[in-house]
């Protein structure tokens, strides 16, 4: 790390800069990427962050989820600051900061830097000059059957064209690869945890499309006539090819369209900055997607339930965190529809559970101590769905204060699950329900209560979420997580997470559980639960038993029945 920082600083004079900014994201702005320049320069492995290397000091900005983790991974080499404090930050006042224009949007630059700093765009990535990134593997894109996705790509394109005509704009630049995947019903393997195809796309209101990627990846798309040869643009040829596109105007999404591509489009076209309409279209899952997601959660529920039963009934003295998460993946792999984890599993025993996005590593992880509570957050990518579930487990009689906190988290979880979405229909309002019981004891957690989830796509997706600031209206067909928690630094972590989808029944709009995994009962102080909350738990576990028991062994089945 220190050697790389020294090499980087030696480049400052050449480019006439006082510092260099390294974000977590790659040029596709995906959460999970094979390219991680931030980790190269800082050793920080979290999913959100930004480093600024100056001539004599180093700073890492991240959010509350990663406060403890960043301190451990970066050590004394970086000063850790909450990412919100970078706005109007005077630490870099008057400095020339170098950035790669492919890795930032104009809105990010405006938000973070423009008040005090001079920004210099460098069309070379200085981290890549230090450590060359591995060449892209040209694994081909593949096509999902309509039986899986429920809607043809032509139907989706028609919706987008209707939108373009309505607002009188000629072209939409789709810069987010997950949105390209949704439109064309294709997937890829360009990232480690999501079936994302690294591609961009242009849709013209005359129904002309242009697919922008690497030719070698597109063979199946040509043979199946998903795209035609005259609709393809090699990514390196876009600067000249974009000049041949008809029309006068473009929509770009300033959350996913980099400065590089915005400047490219701006040379010929009038730009309208607007949220890509695909984000919202994609958030509303159709009946086929919901039904397939339900199936994937039954499969996943079986695997996770088997894992919990196994972990509860083995000798913990011999099991560490890595071995536990490997066993969990083993259970998932038993089903042929499982592809890979939807994110790196979080398996934290005792104090490691307090690190919100902890990653256990061989050689440095903890053994699972019988006296400690154990937090496990994991998920899977299946051929027809994406899962994400967290359970907090105990293996011995827990302390009363831990039971009380766990129960308050559970009460918040149930409050979210039982929300009347006709009344509280935005994430901001629902988030208050989750925190209500913890706040009675002046307790809270530094992350949102729930994120949107894609259909066999990203495990984290917007625009919907359950958080303190989200104002997006929750609608039928959306999938979200429900995951309140509490974390005591150096002691323990608690989180209970189910995925839910928004269901409509006559005039009612409500959350329906997707996750089919028992909730730890040995950590509950039942005296703190109302009759309605106890009934909710009973009904939930009755449903879990009905859905997954036939896939369990006799002993597993008996154990699961004890939750009812």
MARMIBA-944558 format. One record per residue (C-alpha): x, z, y. Coordinates in nm, 2 decimals. Layout:
BEGIN
+--------+--------+--------+
:      X :      Z :      Y :
+--------+--------+--------+
:      X :      Z :      Y :
...
+--------+--------+--------+
//
This chain:
BEGIN
+--------+--------+--------+
:      X :      Z :      Y :
+--------+--------+--------+
:   0.00 :   0.00 :   0.00 :
:   0.27 :   0.11 :   0.25 :
:   0.48 :  -0.20 :   0.17 :
:   0.19 :  -0.43 :   0.23 :
:   0.11 :  -0.26 :   0.56 :
:   0.47 :  -0.30 :   0.67 :
:   0.46 :  -0.68 :   0.58 :
:   0.14 :  -0.72 :   0.77 :
:   0.27 :  -0.55 :   1.08 :
:   0.57 :  -0.78 :   1.08 :
:   0.33 :  -1.07 :   1.13 :
:   0.18 :  -0.92 :   1.45 :
:   0.44 :  -1.07 :   1.69 :
:   0.40 :  -1.42 :   1.54 :
:   0.02 :  -1.42 :   1.61 :
:   0.05 :  -1.22 :   1.94 :
:  -0.18 :  -0.94 :   1.81 :
:  -0.17 :  -0.56 :   1.83 :
:  -0.37 :  -0.50 :   1.51 :
:  -0.55 :  -0.67 :   1.23 :
:  -0.90 :  -0.61 :   1.10 :
:  -0.97 :  -0.63 :   0.72 :
:  -1.34 :  -0.61 :   0.60 :
:  -1.46 :  -0.54 :   0.25 :
:  -1.66 :  -0.86 :   0.22 :
:  -1.54 :  -1.20 :   0.12 :
:  -1.64 :  -1.53 :   0.30 :
:  -1.98 :  -1.53 :   0.11 :
:  -2.06 :  -1.17 :   0.24 :
:  -2.15 :  -1.06 :  -0.11 :
:  -2.14 :  -0.69 :  -0.20 :
:  -1.95 :  -0.75 :  -0.52 :
:  -1.66 :  -0.99 :  -0.51 :
:  -1.36 :  -1.07 :  -0.72 :
:  -1.17 :  -1.08 :  -0.39 :
:  -1.11 :  -0.73 :  -0.24 :
:  -0.86 :  -0.75 :   0.05 :
:  -0.96 :  -0.41 :   0.17 :
:  -0.85 :  -0.25 :  -0.15 :
:  -0.52 :  -0.43 :  -0.14 :
:  -0.43 :  -0.29 :   0.20 :
:  -0.59 :   0.06 :   0.18 :
:  -0.65 :   0.14 :  -0.19 :
:  -1.02 :   0.20 :  -0.09 :
:  -1.25 :   0.07 :  -0.36 :
:  -1.59 :   0.14 :  -0.21 :
:  -1.85 :  -0.13 :  -0.15 :
:  -1.87 :  -0.09 :   0.23 :
:  -1.58 :  -0.05 :   0.47 :
:  -1.35 :  -0.19 :   0.73 :
:  -0.97 :  -0.13 :   0.79 :
:  -0.79 :  -0.17 :   1.12 :
:  -0.41 :  -0.18 :   1.10 :
:  -0.23 :  -0.11 :   1.43 :
:   0.14 :  -0.11 :   1.50 :
:   0.17 :   0.26 :   1.43 :
:  -0.16 :   0.38 :   1.30 :
:  -0.41 :   0.29 :   1.03 :
:  -0.79 :   0.34 :   1.04 :
:  -1.06 :   0.31 :   0.78 :
:  -1.42 :   0.30 :   0.87 :
:  -1.69 :   0.36 :   0.61 :
:  -2.02 :   0.54 :   0.58 :
:  -2.14 :   0.88 :   0.45 :
:  -2.16 :   0.77 :   0.09 :
:  -1.78 :   0.72 :   0.08 :
:  -1.64 :   1.01 :   0.29 :
:  -1.49 :   1.20 :   0.00 :
:  -1.39 :   0.89 :  -0.20 :
:  -1.21 :   0.73 :   0.09 :
:  -1.01 :   1.05 :   0.16 :
:  -0.90 :   1.06 :  -0.20 :
:  -0.81 :   0.69 :  -0.24 :
:  -0.65 :   0.64 :   0.10 :
:  -0.47 :   0.97 :   0.12 :
:  -0.28 :   1.04 :   0.45 :
:  -0.21 :   0.68 :   0.52 :
:  -0.54 :   0.62 :   0.70 :
:  -0.75 :   0.81 :   0.94 :
:  -1.11 :   0.80 :   0.80 :
:  -1.39 :   0.76 :   1.06 :
:  -1.77 :   0.70 :   1.01 :
:  -1.84 :   0.33 :   1.05 :
:  -2.11 :   0.40 :   1.31 :
:  -1.85 :   0.54 :   1.54 :
:  -1.66 :   0.21 :   1.56 :
:  -1.94 :   0.09 :   1.80 :
:  -1.80 :   0.14 :   2.15 :
:  -1.49 :   0.30 :   2.00 :
:  -1.22 :   0.33 :   2.27 :
:  -0.94 :   0.39 :   2.02 :
:  -0.85 :   0.02 :   2.04 :
:  -0.92 :  -0.03 :   2.41 :
:  -0.73 :  -0.33 :   2.56 :
:  -0.58 :  -0.43 :   2.23 :
:  -0.56 :  -0.78 :   2.08 :
:  -0.72 :  -0.76 :   1.74 :
:  -0.67 :  -1.04 :   1.49 :
:  -0.96 :  -1.14 :   1.26 :
:  -1.04 :  -1.41 :   1.00 :
:  -1.34 :  -1.60 :   1.14 :
:  -1.46 :  -1.67 :   0.79 :
:  -1.51 :  -1.30 :   0.72 :
:  -1.71 :  -1.20 :   1.03 :
:  -2.03 :  -1.30 :   1.20 :
:  -2.06 :  -1.32 :   1.57 :
:  -2.31 :  -1.03 :   1.56 :
:  -2.05 :  -0.80 :   1.39 :
:  -1.79 :  -0.88 :   1.64 :
:  -2.03 :  -0.82 :   1.93 :
:  -2.15 :  -0.50 :   1.78 :
:  -1.81 :  -0.35 :   1.69 :
:  -1.54 :  -0.48 :   1.92 :
:  -1.63 :  -0.68 :   2.23 :
:  -1.67 :  -0.39 :   2.48 :
:  -1.31 :  -0.27 :   2.47 :
:  -1.11 :  -0.53 :   2.28 :
:  -0.98 :  -0.88 :   2.29 :
:  -1.05 :  -1.06 :   1.96 :
:  -0.82 :  -1.34 :   1.84 :
:  -0.95 :  -1.56 :   1.56 :
:  -0.67 :  -1.65 :   1.31 :
:  -0.77 :  -1.94 :   1.08 :
:  -0.54 :  -1.80 :   0.81 :
:  -0.60 :  -1.48 :   0.62 :
:  -0.30 :  -1.26 :   0.67 :
:  -0.37 :  -1.05 :   0.36 :
:  -0.38 :  -1.36 :   0.15 :
:  -0.03 :  -1.45 :   0.28 :
:   0.09 :  -1.11 :   0.15 :
:  -0.09 :  -1.13 :  -0.19 :
:  -0.23 :  -1.46 :  -0.29 :
:  -0.58 :  -1.44 :  -0.43 :
:  -0.64 :  -1.57 :  -0.78 :
:  -0.77 :  -1.92 :  -0.79 :
:  -1.14 :  -1.95 :  -0.85 :
:  -1.24 :  -1.99 :  -1.21 :
:  -1.46 :  -2.30 :  -1.23 :
:  -1.73 :  -2.15 :  -1.45 :
:  -2.03 :  -2.38 :  -1.43 :
:  -2.36 :  -2.29 :  -1.26 :
:  -2.66 :  -2.27 :  -1.49 :
:  -3.03 :  -2.32 :  -1.46 :
:  -3.31 :  -2.06 :  -1.53 :
:  -3.62 :  -2.17 :  -1.71 :
:  -3.95 :  -2.16 :  -1.52 :
:  -4.07 :  -1.92 :  -1.79 :
:  -3.82 :  -1.67 :  -1.65 :
:  -3.86 :  -1.73 :  -1.27 :
:  -4.22 :  -1.83 :  -1.26 :
:  -4.19 :  -2.09 :  -0.98 :
:  -4.02 :  -2.43 :  -0.95 :
:  -3.75 :  -2.50 :  -0.70 :
:  -3.96 :  -2.77 :  -0.54 :
:  -4.24 :  -2.52 :  -0.47 :
:  -3.98 :  -2.29 :  -0.30 :
:  -3.83 :  -2.57 :  -0.09 :
:  -4.18 :  -2.67 :   0.02 :
:  -4.24 :  -2.32 :   0.15 :
:  -3.91 :  -2.34 :   0.35 :
:  -4.00 :  -2.68 :   0.49 :
:  -4.34 :  -2.55 :   0.60 :
:  -4.16 :  -2.28 :   0.79 :
:  -3.92 :  -2.52 :   0.95 :
:  -4.20 :  -2.74 :   1.07 :
:  -4.40 :  -2.44 :   1.20 :
:  -4.11 :  -2.33 :   1.43 :
:  -4.00 :  -2.69 :   1.50 :
:  -3.64 :  -2.67 :   1.37 :
:  -3.48 :  -2.95 :   1.18 :
:  -3.24 :  -2.77 :   0.94 :
:  -3.19 :  -2.43 :   0.77 :
:  -2.83 :  -2.34 :   0.68 :
:  -2.85 :  -2.11 :   0.38 :
:  -2.52 :  -1.91 :   0.40 :
:  -2.61 :  -1.63 :   0.15 :
:  -2.54 :  -1.75 :  -0.21 :
:  -2.81 :  -1.53 :  -0.35 :
:  -3.06 :  -1.72 :  -0.14 :
:  -2.93 :  -2.05 :  -0.27 :
:  -2.96 :  -1.91 :  -0.63 :
:  -3.33 :  -1.81 :  -0.56 :
:  -3.42 :  -2.15 :  -0.41 :
:  -3.28 :  -2.37 :  -0.69 :
:  -3.34 :  -2.12 :  -0.97 :
:  -2.97 :  -2.13 :  -1.06 :
:  -2.72 :  -1.86 :  -1.14 :
:  -2.34 :  -1.84 :  -1.17 :
:  -2.06 :  -1.60 :  -1.26 :
:  -1.85 :  -1.59 :  -0.94 :
:  -1.89 :  -1.22 :  -0.89 :
:  -1.83 :  -0.92 :  -1.12 :
:  -2.17 :  -0.76 :  -1.12 :
:  -2.42 :  -1.02 :  -1.01 :
:  -2.50 :  -1.37 :  -1.14 :
:  -2.42 :  -1.52 :  -0.81 :
:  -2.32 :  -1.89 :  -0.77 :
:  -2.08 :  -1.92 :  -0.48 :
:  -2.26 :  -2.19 :  -0.29 :
:  -2.42 :  -2.27 :   0.04 :
:  -2.70 :  -2.51 :   0.12 :
:  -2.87 :  -2.70 :   0.39 :
:  -3.25 :  -2.78 :   0.38 :
:  -3.38 :  -3.05 :   0.62 :
:  -3.75 :  -3.05 :   0.72 :
:  -3.77 :  -3.41 :   0.58 :
:  -3.71 :  -3.24 :   0.24 :
:  -3.35 :  -3.36 :   0.22 :
:  -3.11 :  -3.10 :   0.07 :
:  -2.74 :  -3.06 :   0.08 :
:  -2.57 :  -2.84 :  -0.18 :
:  -2.22 :  -2.71 :  -0.07 :
:  -1.99 :  -2.59 :  -0.34 :
:  -1.72 :  -2.70 :  -0.59 :
:  -1.79 :  -3.01 :  -0.78 :
:  -1.65 :  -2.88 :  -1.11 :
:  -1.92 :  -2.61 :  -1.12 :
:  -2.21 :  -2.84 :  -1.07 :
:  -2.22 :  -3.06 :  -1.38 :
:  -2.53 :  -2.91 :  -1.53 :
:  -2.71 :  -2.93 :  -1.19 :
:  -2.64 :  -3.31 :  -1.18 :
:  -2.74 :  -3.37 :  -1.55 :
:  -3.06 :  -3.17 :  -1.51 :
:  -3.13 :  -3.34 :  -1.17 :
:  -3.15 :  -3.01 :  -0.99 :
:  -2.94 :  -3.19 :  -0.72 :
:  -2.84 :  -3.55 :  -0.68 :
:  -2.49 :  -3.68 :  -0.62 :
:  -2.58 :  -3.78 :  -0.27 :
:  -2.71 :  -3.42 :  -0.20 :
:  -2.37 :  -3.27 :  -0.28 :
:  -2.10 :  -3.18 :  -0.03 :
:  -1.76 :  -3.05 :  -0.15 :
:  -1.70 :  -2.72 :   0.04 :
:  -1.37 :  -2.85 :   0.18 :
:  -1.54 :  -3.16 :   0.31 :
:  -1.81 :  -2.98 :   0.51 :
:  -1.64 :  -3.00 :   0.85 :
:  -1.67 :  -3.38 :   0.86 :
:  -1.98 :  -3.42 :   0.64 :
:  -2.20 :  -3.19 :   0.86 :
:  -2.17 :  -3.45 :   1.14 :
:  -2.37 :  -3.69 :   0.93 :
:  -2.67 :  -3.46 :   0.89 :
:  -2.98 :  -3.57 :   1.08 :
:  -3.16 :  -3.37 :   1.34 :
:  -3.09 :  -3.17 :   1.65 :
:  -3.12 :  -2.81 :   1.55 :
:  -3.02 :  -2.55 :   1.29 :
:  -3.14 :  -2.20 :   1.19 :
:  -2.85 :  -1.98 :   1.10 :
:  -2.87 :  -1.62 :   0.98 :
:  -2.62 :  -1.41 :   1.18 :
:  -2.59 :  -1.15 :   0.91 :
:  -2.44 :  -1.40 :   0.66 :
:  -2.33 :  -1.70 :   0.86 :
:  -1.96 :  -1.66 :   0.95 :
:  -1.81 :  -1.74 :   1.29 :
:  -1.63 :  -2.03 :   1.12 :
:  -1.95 :  -2.20 :   1.00 :
:  -2.14 :  -2.12 :   1.31 :
:  -1.87 :  -2.28 :   1.53 :
:  -1.88 :  -2.58 :   1.29 :
:  -2.25 :  -2.63 :   1.33 :
:  -2.25 :  -2.57 :   1.70 :
:  -2.03 :  -2.87 :   1.76 :
:  -2.33 :  -3.11 :   1.71 :
:  -2.65 :  -2.90 :   1.68 :
:  -2.85 :  -2.66 :   1.88 :
:  -2.85 :  -2.32 :   1.70 :
:  -3.14 :  -2.08 :   1.66 :
:  -3.03 :  -1.74 :   1.53 :
:  -3.30 :  -1.61 :   1.31 :
:  -3.32 :  -1.42 :   0.98 :
:  -3.31 :  -1.66 :   0.69 :
:  -3.68 :  -1.67 :   0.57 :
:  -3.56 :  -1.67 :   0.21 :
:  -3.48 :  -1.30 :   0.23 :
:  -3.84 :  -1.21 :   0.26 :
:  -3.97 :  -1.48 :   0.03 :
:  -3.72 :  -1.36 :  -0.24 :
:  -3.82 :  -1.00 :  -0.19 :
:  -4.18 :  -1.07 :  -0.30 :
:  -4.16 :  -1.11 :  -0.68 :
:  -4.42 :  -1.32 :  -0.86 :
:  -4.61 :  -1.20 :  -1.17 :
:  -4.36 :  -1.37 :  -1.41 :
:  -4.06 :  -1.20 :  -1.24 :
:  -4.24 :  -0.86 :  -1.25 :
:  -4.34 :  -0.90 :  -1.62 :
:  -3.98 :  -1.00 :  -1.71 :
:  -3.84 :  -0.71 :  -1.51 :
:  -4.07 :  -0.47 :  -1.69 :
:  -3.93 :  -0.60 :  -2.02 :
:  -3.57 :  -0.56 :  -1.91 :
:  -3.65 :  -0.20 :  -1.81 :
:  -3.79 :  -0.12 :  -2.15 :
:  -3.47 :  -0.25 :  -2.32 :
:  -3.26 :  -0.06 :  -2.07 :
:  -3.47 :   0.25 :  -2.11 :
:  -3.40 :   0.25 :  -2.48 :
:  -3.02 :   0.22 :  -2.42 :
:  -3.01 :   0.50 :  -2.16 :
:  -3.23 :   0.73 :  -2.35 :
:  -3.02 :   0.69 :  -2.66 :
:  -2.71 :   0.76 :  -2.45 :
:  -2.86 :   1.08 :  -2.30 :
:  -2.96 :   1.20 :  -2.65 :
:  -2.61 :   1.13 :  -2.78 :
:  -2.45 :   1.31 :  -2.49 :
:  -2.67 :   1.61 :  -2.53 :
:  -2.59 :   1.64 :  -2.89 :
:  -2.21 :   1.59 :  -2.92 :
:  -1.92 :   1.82 :  -2.87 :
:  -1.84 :   1.78 :  -2.50 :
:  -1.49 :   1.92 :  -2.54 :
:  -1.37 :   1.58 :  -2.67 :
:  -1.56 :   1.35 :  -2.42 :
:  -1.44 :   1.25 :  -2.08 :
:  -1.62 :   1.06 :  -1.80 :
:  -1.47 :   0.72 :  -1.90 :
:  -1.56 :   0.77 :  -2.26 :
:  -1.92 :   0.86 :  -2.16 :
:  -1.97 :   0.55 :  -1.95 :
:  -1.81 :   0.33 :  -2.22 :
:  -2.06 :   0.47 :  -2.47 :
:  -2.35 :   0.40 :  -2.23 :
:  -2.23 :   0.03 :  -2.21 :
:  -2.21 :   0.03 :  -2.59 :
:  -2.57 :   0.12 :  -2.62 :
:  -2.67 :  -0.15 :  -2.37 :
:  -2.46 :  -0.41 :  -2.55 :
:  -2.66 :  -0.36 :  -2.87 :
:  -2.93 :  -0.58 :  -2.71 :
:  -2.84 :  -0.95 :  -2.70 :
:  -3.01 :  -0.99 :  -2.36 :
:  -2.77 :  -0.76 :  -2.19 :
:  -2.50 :  -0.95 :  -2.00 :
:  -2.29 :  -0.69 :  -1.80 :
:  -2.34 :  -0.39 :  -1.57 :
:  -2.52 :  -0.45 :  -1.24 :
:  -2.25 :  -0.23 :  -1.07 :
:  -1.96 :  -0.01 :  -1.18 :
:  -2.11 :   0.29 :  -1.35 :
:  -2.09 :   0.62 :  -1.17 :
:  -2.02 :   0.90 :  -1.43 :
:  -1.93 :   1.22 :  -1.25 :
:  -1.90 :   1.56 :  -1.40 :
:  -1.90 :   1.87 :  -1.18 :
:  -1.73 :   1.81 :  -0.85 :
:  -1.69 :   1.44 :  -0.92 :
:  -2.07 :   1.41 :  -0.91 :
:  -2.05 :   1.50 :  -0.54 :
:  -1.87 :   1.18 :  -0.47 :
:  -2.17 :   0.95 :  -0.41 :
:  -2.00 :   0.63 :  -0.54 :
:  -1.74 :   0.79 :  -0.77 :
:  -1.55 :   0.57 :  -1.02 :
:  -1.40 :   0.74 :  -1.32 :
:  -1.06 :   0.61 :  -1.42 :
:  -0.86 :   0.64 :  -1.74 :
:  -0.58 :   0.90 :  -1.71 :
:  -0.73 :   1.08 :  -1.41 :
:  -1.10 :   1.14 :  -1.50 :
:  -1.24 :   1.48 :  -1.60 :
:  -1.36 :   1.60 :  -1.94 :
:  -1.73 :   1.67 :  -1.94 :
:  -1.75 :   2.04 :  -1.91 :
:  -2.05 :   2.20 :  -2.08 :
:  -2.09 :   2.43 :  -1.78 :
:  -2.10 :   2.15 :  -1.52 :
:  -2.39 :   1.93 :  -1.44 :
:  -2.33 :   1.56 :  -1.50 :
:  -2.45 :   1.27 :  -1.28 :
:  -2.47 :   0.92 :  -1.42 :
:  -2.58 :   0.62 :  -1.21 :
:  -2.57 :   0.29 :  -1.40 :
:  -2.75 :  -0.04 :  -1.44 :
:  -2.75 :  -0.36 :  -1.63 :
:  -2.79 :  -0.73 :  -1.57 :
:  -3.02 :  -0.88 :  -1.84 :
:  -3.12 :  -1.24 :  -1.89 :
:  -3.45 :  -1.17 :  -1.72 :
:  -3.40 :  -0.87 :  -1.50 :
:  -3.18 :  -0.62 :  -1.31 :
:  -3.18 :  -0.24 :  -1.37 :
:  -3.05 :   0.07 :  -1.19 :
:  -3.11 :   0.43 :  -1.30 :
:  -2.96 :   0.77 :  -1.22 :
:  -3.00 :   1.09 :  -1.42 :
:  -2.85 :   1.43 :  -1.36 :
:  -2.80 :   1.62 :  -1.68 :
:  -2.70 :   1.98 :  -1.78 :
:  -2.57 :   2.10 :  -2.11 :
:  -2.60 :   2.48 :  -2.07 :
:  -2.82 :   2.72 :  -1.88 :
:  -2.78 :   2.62 :  -1.51 :
:  -2.74 :   2.85 :  -1.21 :
:  -3.07 :   2.93 :  -1.04 :
:  -2.96 :   2.78 :  -0.70 :
:  -2.87 :   2.45 :  -0.88 :
:  -3.21 :   2.45 :  -1.05 :
:  -3.38 :   2.51 :  -0.71 :
:  -3.20 :   2.23 :  -0.54 :
:  -3.26 :   1.99 :  -0.83 :
:  -3.63 :   2.07 :  -0.82 :
:  -3.64 :   2.00 :  -0.45 :
:  -3.48 :   1.66 :  -0.51 :
:  -3.73 :   1.60 :  -0.79 :
:  -4.02 :   1.69 :  -0.56 :
:  -3.89 :   1.44 :  -0.30 :
:  -3.87 :   1.18 :  -0.58 :
:  -4.22 :   1.24 :  -0.69 :
:  -4.34 :   1.23 :  -0.33 :
:  -4.20 :   0.88 :  -0.29 :
:  -4.34 :   0.77 :  -0.63 :
:  -4.69 :   0.88 :  -0.53 :
:  -4.69 :   0.74 :  -0.18 :
:  -5.01 :   0.58 :  -0.06 :
:  -4.87 :   0.25 :   0.06 :
:  -5.19 :   0.18 :   0.26 :
:  -5.10 :   0.48 :   0.48 :
:  -4.72 :   0.49 :   0.47 :
:  -4.61 :   0.13 :   0.44 :
:  -4.27 :   0.12 :   0.59 :
:  -3.94 :   0.25 :   0.46 :
:  -3.88 :   0.49 :   0.75 :
:  -4.20 :   0.68 :   0.68 :
:  -4.15 :   0.70 :   0.31 :
:  -3.79 :   0.83 :   0.36 :
:  -3.93 :   1.13 :   0.54 :
:  -4.14 :   1.22 :   0.23 :
:  -3.82 :   1.22 :   0.01 :
:  -3.63 :   1.46 :   0.24 :
:  -3.91 :   1.70 :   0.33 :
:  -3.85 :   1.96 :   0.06 :
:  -3.47 :   1.97 :   0.10 :
:  -3.50 :   2.00 :   0.48 :
:  -3.70 :   2.32 :   0.43 :
:  -3.37 :   2.47 :   0.32 :
:  -3.17 :   2.27 :   0.58 :
:  -3.03 :   2.04 :   0.32 :
:  -3.00 :   1.66 :   0.33 :
:  -2.81 :   1.36 :   0.18 :
:  -2.61 :   1.09 :   0.36 :
:  -2.76 :   0.78 :   0.20 :
:  -3.09 :   0.60 :   0.21 :
:  -3.36 :   0.70 :  -0.03 :
:  -3.41 :   0.35 :  -0.17 :
:  -3.28 :  -0.01 :  -0.16 :
:  -3.44 :  -0.33 :  -0.25 :
:  -3.35 :  -0.49 :  -0.59 :
:  -3.33 :  -0.85 :  -0.68 :
:  -3.47 :  -1.04 :  -0.98 :
:  -3.17 :  -1.11 :  -1.20 :
:  -2.96 :  -1.11 :  -0.88 :
:  -2.81 :  -0.84 :  -0.66 :
:  -2.89 :  -0.49 :  -0.75 :
:  -2.90 :  -0.42 :  -0.37 :
:  -3.11 :  -0.66 :  -0.17 :
:  -3.30 :  -0.66 :   0.16 :
:  -3.49 :  -0.67 :   0.38 :
:  -3.69 :  -0.39 :   0.23 :
:  -3.55 :  -0.04 :   0.18 :
:  -3.64 :   0.33 :   0.20 :
:  -3.42 :   0.47 :   0.48 :
:  -3.43 :   0.65 :   0.81 :
:  -3.42 :   0.33 :   1.01 :
:  -3.59 :   0.06 :   0.80 :
:  -3.92 :  -0.07 :   0.95 :
:  -3.99 :  -0.36 :   0.71 :
:  -4.34 :  -0.35 :   0.58 :
:  -4.36 :  -0.27 :   0.20 :
:  -4.56 :  -0.54 :   0.03 :
:  -4.70 :  -0.62 :  -0.31 :
:  -4.44 :  -0.75 :  -0.55 :
:  -4.14 :  -0.58 :  -0.39 :
:  -3.89 :  -0.39 :  -0.61 :
:  -3.72 :  -0.08 :  -0.47 :
:  -3.52 :   0.22 :  -0.59 :
:  -3.64 :   0.58 :  -0.55 :
:  -3.33 :   0.80 :  -0.54 :
:  -3.31 :   1.11 :  -0.33 :
:  -3.02 :   1.34 :  -0.40 :
:  -2.80 :   1.63 :  -0.28 :
:  -2.42 :   1.67 :  -0.29 :
:  -2.21 :   1.98 :  -0.26 :
:  -1.85 :   1.88 :  -0.19 :
:  -1.61 :   2.01 :  -0.46 :
:  -1.90 :   2.15 :  -0.66 :
:  -2.17 :   1.91 :  -0.79 :
:  -2.39 :   1.62 :  -0.72 :
:  -2.76 :   1.56 :  -0.79 :
:  -2.96 :   1.24 :  -0.79 :
:  -3.27 :   1.12 :  -0.96 :
:  -3.33 :   0.74 :  -0.95 :
:  -3.61 :   0.52 :  -1.08 :
:  -3.68 :   0.16 :  -0.99 :
:  -4.04 :   0.09 :  -0.88 :
:  -4.24 :  -0.21 :  -0.79 :
:  -4.53 :  -0.24 :  -0.55 :
:  -4.86 :  -0.29 :  -0.73 :
:  -5.20 :  -0.37 :  -0.60 :
:  -5.52 :  -0.26 :  -0.78 :
:  -5.83 :  -0.36 :  -0.59 :
:  -5.78 :  -0.19 :  -0.25 :
:  -5.50 :   0.04 :  -0.36 :
:  -5.14 :  -0.03 :  -0.30 :
:  -4.89 :   0.19 :  -0.48 :
:  -4.55 :   0.22 :  -0.65 :
:  -4.54 :   0.16 :  -1.03 :
:  -4.24 :   0.29 :  -1.22 :
:  -4.02 :   0.03 :  -1.39 :
:  -3.76 :   0.28 :  -1.52 :
:  -3.84 :   0.42 :  -1.86 :
:  -3.59 :   0.71 :  -1.90 :
:  -3.67 :   1.08 :  -1.94 :
:  -3.60 :   1.31 :  -1.64 :
:  -3.39 :   1.61 :  -1.72 :
:  -3.63 :   1.91 :  -1.77 :
:  -3.37 :   2.18 :  -1.82 :
:  -3.27 :   2.16 :  -1.45 :
:  -3.63 :   2.21 :  -1.33 :
:  -3.77 :   2.53 :  -1.18 :
:  -4.13 :   2.47 :  -1.28 :
:  -4.24 :   2.76 :  -1.05 :
:  -4.16 :   2.53 :  -0.75 :
:  -4.38 :   2.24 :  -0.88 :
:  -4.74 :   2.20 :  -0.79 :
:  -5.00 :   2.12 :  -1.05 :
:  -5.01 :   1.76 :  -0.92 :
:  -4.63 :   1.73 :  -0.96 :
:  -4.64 :   1.87 :  -1.31 :
:  -4.92 :   1.63 :  -1.40 :
:  -4.71 :   1.34 :  -1.26 :
:  -4.41 :   1.44 :  -1.49 :
:  -4.65 :   1.47 :  -1.79 :
:  -4.79 :   1.12 :  -1.73 :
:  -4.45 :   0.97 :  -1.66 :
:  -4.30 :   1.10 :  -1.98 :
:  -4.61 :   1.00 :  -2.18 :
:  -4.57 :   0.65 :  -2.05 :
:  -4.19 :   0.65 :  -2.13 :
:  -4.27 :   0.77 :  -2.49 :
:  -4.54 :   0.50 :  -2.53 :
:  -4.31 :   0.22 :  -2.41 :
:  -3.98 :   0.30 :  -2.59 :
:  -4.04 :   0.55 :  -2.88 :
:  -4.08 :   0.27 :  -3.14 :
:  -3.72 :   0.16 :  -3.07 :
:  -3.57 :   0.51 :  -3.13 :
:  -3.46 :   0.70 :  -3.44 :
:  -3.67 :   0.98 :  -3.58 :
:  -3.46 :   1.25 :  -3.42 :
:  -3.44 :   1.07 :  -3.09 :
:  -3.82 :   1.03 :  -3.10 :
:  -3.88 :   1.40 :  -3.17 :
:  -3.65 :   1.49 :  -2.88 :
:  -3.82 :   1.25 :  -2.64 :
:  -4.16 :   1.39 :  -2.74 :
:  -4.05 :   1.73 :  -2.62 :
:  -4.06 :   1.61 :  -2.26 :
:  -4.44 :   1.56 :  -2.28 :
+--------+--------+--------+
//
